[in-house]
Amino acid sequence: MNLDWTALGQVAAVSLAVTVAVVAVFALGVLGLARHEGAREEGGTSTLGSAQAGLCFLACAAVVAYGIYLIVPQFH
């Protein structure tokens, strides 16, 4: 019986950690997008901001796609 609660606690801890990590990466993507827009308003371009936003959003999309892959049994 105790093993069941331990497994549930581990799943909850991993879920929380992954959620916080994905939100942090998404926030970094929004920051990169803001850098790009800020540079554009000043008449310049921010390649670094665009690259940061693109990579962060791509990483978030990959994590979501992997989660869907794990949930949907037809993909296995």
MOQUIWO-V454158 format. One record per backbone hydrogen bond with DSSP energy under -0.5 kcal/mol. NH is the residue of the N-H (numbers start at 1). CO is the residue of the C=O. If there is no record, write none. Layout:
NH:CO
NH:CO
This chain:
5:1
6:2
7:3
8:4
9:5
10:6
11:7
12:8
13:9
14:10
15:11
16:12
17:13
18:14
19:15
20:16
21:17
22:18
23:19
24:20
25:21
26:22
27:23
28:24
29:25
30:26
31:27
32:28
33:29
34:30
35:31
36:32
37:33
38:34
39:35
40:36
41:37
42:38
43:40
44:39
47:45
50:46
51:47
52:48
53:49
54:50
55:51
56:52
57:53
58:54
59:55
60:56
61:57
62:58
63:59
64:60
65:61
66:62
67:63
68:64
69:65
70:66
71:67
72:68
73:71
75:72
76:73
